[in-house]
Amino acid sequence: MTDSVRWDLDGAVATITLNRPDARNALTTEMKTALLAAVERAGSSPDVRAVVLTGAGPGFCTGQDLREHARELDGAPGQVMDTVREHYNPIVRAIRSMPKPVLAAVNGVAAGAGAGLAFACDLRVAARGASFLMAFARVGLAADTGASWTLQRLAGIGRAAELLMLAEPITATHALEFGLVNAVVEDTELPAAASALATRLAAGPTAAYAGIKAQLDYAAAHGLTETLEQEADIQARLGRTEDHRTATFAFAQKQTPTFQGR
């Protein structure tokens, strides 16, 4: 992709790596543009069935590059926050709407928009040395990158308010206790653990995963009656897939199904 965002494809797993390690992968305008392109590429590529988002070096992502931000505030303050609509919102929508699972491999500090990106993913595995910081209030801002939506759904509204208002860092262990991550592994084991989980997902029923993502997002904003109807629609569509047919016959014959992702 670019020097600041790397793209790797191993089998059916695409790995998107934020690659400004000297700046702990702080997000510049160029980097946000490249990240959106990488996420959209992963979402549209028929060769990709699972995605890993991670960071190079000691940090996952410290959010907005504040040096670039300060220069922009000094030059055109009225336009600075347009980055939320122009960059962050499209990236989060692309992750959430992608019809395949996205795994965040959090290798170090995830702060501000960096944490928001991790929380927008479907699953999160964190290194034991990783940490999370909802840093927005520290610079006089409220949440962005979907954090006001994801945080309370992952950890509850009380914990979300605490994390956003107090803006204090939490360890990976505490993040696991709060429900913000799915697993914590030793730092040296993170690449292998993320690869194993992503490979498992890539071998799974991709269309079903897309249906599950759509159901979870829909149910978060709709009542039971509407949600039941949406479930019925999605199940009807999935019931016509090759994966469902193959898996049903395999289970009936006490065999392990092989999913083709369609």
C-alpha positions as CSV (number, residue, x, y, z in Angstrom):
1,M,0.0,0.0,0.0
2,T,2.3,2.8,1.3
3,D,5.3,3.0,3.6
4,S,2.9,4.0,6.5
5,V,0.4,1.2,6.0
6,R,1.6,-2.3,5.0
7,W,-0.6,-5.0,3.3
8,D,0.3,-8.7,3.4
9,L,-1.7,-11.6,2.2
10,D,-1.0,-15.1,3.6
11,G,-3.5,-17.6,2.3
12,A,-6.9,-16.1,2.9
13,V,-5.7,-13.8,5.7
14,A,-4.9,-10.2,5.0
15,T,-2.8,-8.4,7.5
16,I,-2.9,-4.6,7.6
17,T,0.0,-3.1,9.6
18,L,0.2,0.5,10.8
19,N,3.8,1.3,10.0
20,R,5.1,4.4,11.7
21,P,6.8,2.6,14.6
22,D,9.0,5.6,15.6
23,A,5.8,7.6,16.2
24,R,4.0,4.6,17.8
25,N,1.8,4.6,14.6
26,A,0.2,7.9,15.2
27,L,-2.2,8.7,12.4
28,T,-1.3,11.3,9.8
29,T,-3.7,12.4,7.1
30,E,-1.7,10.3,4.5
31,M,-1.9,7.3,6.8
32,K,-5.6,7.5,7.4
33,T,-6.2,7.7,3.6
34,A,-4.0,4.6,3.1
35,L,-5.7,2.8,6.0
36,L,-9.1,3.3,4.5
37,A,-7.8,2.1,1.1
38,A,-6.4,-1.0,2.8
39,V,-9.6,-1.8,4.7
40,E,-11.7,-1.3,1.5
41,R,-9.3,-3.5,-0.4
42,A,-9.7,-6.3,2.2
43,G,-13.4,-6.0,2.2
44,S,-13.8,-6.2,-1.6
45,S,-11.1,-8.8,-2.4
46,P,-12.5,-12.3,-3.0
47,D,-9.2,-13.8,-1.9
48,V,-9.6,-12.4,1.6
49,R,-11.7,-14.2,4.2
50,A,-10.3,-12.7,7.4
51,V,-8.4,-9.6,8.3
52,V,-5.8,-8.7,11.0
53,L,-5.2,-5.1,12.0
54,T,-2.0,-4.5,14.0
55,G,0.9,-2.1,14.5
56,A,4.6,-2.2,13.8
57,G,7.1,-1.7,16.6
58,P,6.2,-1.1,20.3
59,G,2.8,0.5,19.8
60,F,-0.5,-0.5,18.2
61,C,-1.6,3.1,17.5
62,T,-1.6,6.3,19.6
63,G,-4.4,7.9,17.6
64,Q,-4.2,11.2,15.9
65,D,-0.7,12.6,15.2
66,L,-0.8,15.6,17.4
67,R,2.2,17.3,15.8
68,E,0.3,17.4,12.5
69,H,-2.9,18.3,14.3
70,A,-1.2,21.3,16.0
71,R,0.2,22.6,12.7
72,E,-3.3,22.3,11.1
73,L,-4.9,24.1,14.1
74,D,-2.4,27.0,13.6
75,G,-3.2,27.2,9.9
76,A,-6.9,26.4,9.4
77,P,-8.6,25.7,12.7
78,G,-12.1,25.7,11.2
79,Q,-11.3,22.7,9.0
80,V,-9.2,20.6,11.3
81,M,-12.0,18.4,12.8
82,D,-13.3,17.6,9.3
83,T,-10.9,14.6,9.6
84,V,-13.6,12.8,11.7
85,R,-16.1,12.8,8.8
86,E,-13.5,12.5,6.1
87,H,-11.3,9.8,7.6
88,Y,-12.2,8.2,10.8
89,N,-15.9,7.7,10.1
90,P,-15.3,6.0,6.7
91,I,-12.6,3.7,8.2
92,V,-14.9,2.6,11.0
93,R,-17.8,2.0,8.7
94,A,-15.6,0.0,6.3
95,I,-14.5,-2.2,9.2
96,R,-18.0,-2.7,10.6
97,S,-19.7,-3.3,7.2
98,M,-17.0,-5.6,5.9
99,P,-18.6,-9.0,5.1
100,K,-15.8,-10.9,6.8
101,P,-14.3,-11.0,10.3
102,V,-11.7,-8.4,11.4
103,L,-9.3,-9.1,14.3
104,A,-7.2,-6.5,16.1
105,A,-3.8,-7.7,17.3
106,V,-3.0,-5.1,19.9
107,N,0.7,-5.2,20.3
108,G,1.2,-2.1,22.5
109,V,-0.4,1.1,23.5
110,A,-3.7,1.8,21.8
111,A,-4.9,5.4,22.6
112,G,-7.6,7.7,21.4
113,A,-8.5,6.8,17.8
114,G,-6.1,3.9,17.9
115,A,-8.1,2.3,20.7
116,G,-11.3,3.2,18.8
117,L,-10.0,1.3,15.7
118,A,-9.3,-1.7,17.9
119,F,-12.8,-1.6,19.4
120,A,-14.4,-1.3,16.0
121,C,-13.0,-4.7,15.0
122,D,-15.0,-7.9,15.6
123,L,-12.4,-9.5,17.9
124,R,-9.4,-8.3,19.8
125,V,-6.3,-10.2,21.1
126,A,-3.9,-8.1,23.2
127,A,-0.3,-8.6,24.2
128,R,0.1,-8.6,28.0
129,G,2.2,-5.5,27.7
130,A,-0.5,-3.6,25.7
131,S,-2.6,-0.8,27.2
132,F,-5.6,1.2,26.3
133,L,-6.2,4.9,26.8
134,M,-9.3,6.8,25.8
135,A,-7.3,10.0,25.5
136,F,-9.8,12.3,24.0
137,A,-10.7,14.3,27.1
138,R,-7.0,14.9,27.8
139,V,-7.0,17.2,24.8
140,G,-10.4,18.7,25.3
141,L,-12.3,16.4,23.0
142,A,-15.2,13.9,23.2
143,A,-15.1,10.5,21.6
144,D,-14.7,9.7,17.9
145,T,-13.8,6.6,15.8
146,G,-17.1,5.1,17.0
147,A,-15.8,4.8,20.6
148,S,-19.0,6.2,22.1
149,W,-20.9,3.3,20.3
150,T,-18.5,0.4,20.8
151,L,-17.3,1.1,24.4
152,Q,-20.7,0.9,26.0
153,R,-21.6,-2.2,24.1
154,L,-18.5,-3.9,25.1
155,A,-18.2,-2.8,28.7
156,G,-21.4,-1.1,29.7
157,I,-22.3,2.6,29.8
158,G,-20.9,3.2,33.3
159,R,-17.5,1.8,32.4
160,A,-17.6,3.7,29.1
161,A,-18.2,7.0,30.9
162,E,-15.4,6.2,33.3
163,L,-12.9,5.4,30.6
164,L,-13.8,8.4,28.5
165,M,-14.2,11.0,31.2
166,L,-11.3,10.0,33.5
167,A,-9.0,9.2,30.5
168,E,-6.8,7.0,32.5
169,P,-4.8,4.1,30.9
170,I,-5.8,0.5,31.6
171,T,-3.7,-2.6,31.2
172,A,-4.5,-5.4,28.9
173,T,-5.5,-7.5,31.9
174,H,-8.0,-4.9,33.0
175,A,-9.3,-4.6,29.4
176,L,-9.9,-8.4,29.5
177,E,-11.8,-8.1,32.8
178,F,-13.9,-5.2,31.3
179,G,-14.8,-7.2,28.2
180,L,-12.8,-4.9,25.9
181,V,-10.6,-7.7,24.5
182,N,-11.2,-11.4,23.9
183,A,-7.9,-12.7,25.0
184,V,-4.5,-11.6,26.4
185,V,-1.3,-13.5,25.5
186,E,2.3,-13.0,26.2
187,D,3.9,-10.3,24.1
188,T,6.1,-12.7,22.2
189,E,3.1,-15.0,21.5
190,L,0.8,-12.3,20.0
191,P,1.8,-12.8,16.3
192,A,1.3,-16.5,16.4
193,A,-1.9,-16.3,18.4
194,A,-3.4,-13.7,16.1
195,S,-2.3,-15.7,13.0
196,A,-3.9,-18.9,14.4
197,L,-7.2,-17.2,15.2
198,A,-7.3,-15.4,11.8
199,T,-6.5,-18.6,10.0
200,R,-9.3,-20.4,11.8
201,L,-11.7,-17.6,10.9
202,A,-10.5,-17.6,7.2
203,A,-11.4,-21.4,7.1
204,G,-14.9,-20.8,8.5
205,P,-18.3,-19.9,7.0
206,T,-17.5,-16.4,5.7
207,A,-21.1,-15.7,4.6
208,A,-22.4,-16.7,8.1
209,Y,-19.8,-14.4,9.7
210,A,-21.1,-11.6,7.5
211,G,-24.6,-12.4,8.6
212,I,-23.6,-12.4,12.3
213,K,-21.9,-9.0,12.0
214,A,-25.0,-7.5,10.3
215,Q,-27.3,-9.0,13.0
216,L,-25.2,-7.7,15.9
217,D,-25.1,-4.1,14.5
218,Y,-28.8,-4.1,13.6
219,A,-29.9,-5.5,17.0
220,A,-27.9,-2.8,18.8
221,A,-30.2,-0.2,17.5
222,H,-33.5,-2.0,17.0
223,G,-36.2,-3.6,19.1
224,L,-37.0,-7.3,19.3
225,T,-39.7,-7.4,16.7
226,E,-37.5,-5.8,14.0
227,T,-34.5,-7.9,15.0
228,L,-36.5,-11.2,14.7
229,E,-37.5,-10.2,11.2
230,Q,-34.0,-9.3,10.2
231,E,-32.7,-12.7,11.7
232,A,-35.3,-14.5,9.6
233,D,-34.2,-12.6,6.4
234,I,-30.6,-13.4,7.0
235,Q,-31.2,-17.0,7.8
236,A,-33.3,-17.4,4.7
237,R,-30.4,-16.1,2.6
238,L,-27.8,-18.2,4.4
239,G,-29.9,-21.3,4.1
240,R,-29.3,-21.1,0.3
241,T,-25.5,-21.0,0.6
242,E,-23.2,-23.8,-0.4
243,D,-21.6,-23.7,3.0
244,H,-24.9,-24.4,4.8
245,R,-25.7,-27.2,2.5
246,T,-22.3,-28.8,2.7
247,A,-22.1,-28.4,6.5
248,T,-25.5,-29.9,7.1
249,F,-24.8,-33.0,5.1
250,A,-21.3,-33.3,6.8
251,F,-22.8,-33.1,10.3
252,A,-25.5,-35.6,9.4
253,Q,-22.7,-38.0,8.3
254,K,-20.5,-37.2,11.3
255,Q,-17.9,-35.6,9.2
256,T,-16.1,-32.3,9.5
257,P,-17.3,-29.7,7.0
258,T,-15.0,-27.8,4.7
259,F,-16.3,-24.3,4.2
260,Q,-15.7,-22.5,0.9
261,G,-16.9,-19.1,2.1
262,R,-20.0,-19.0,-0.1
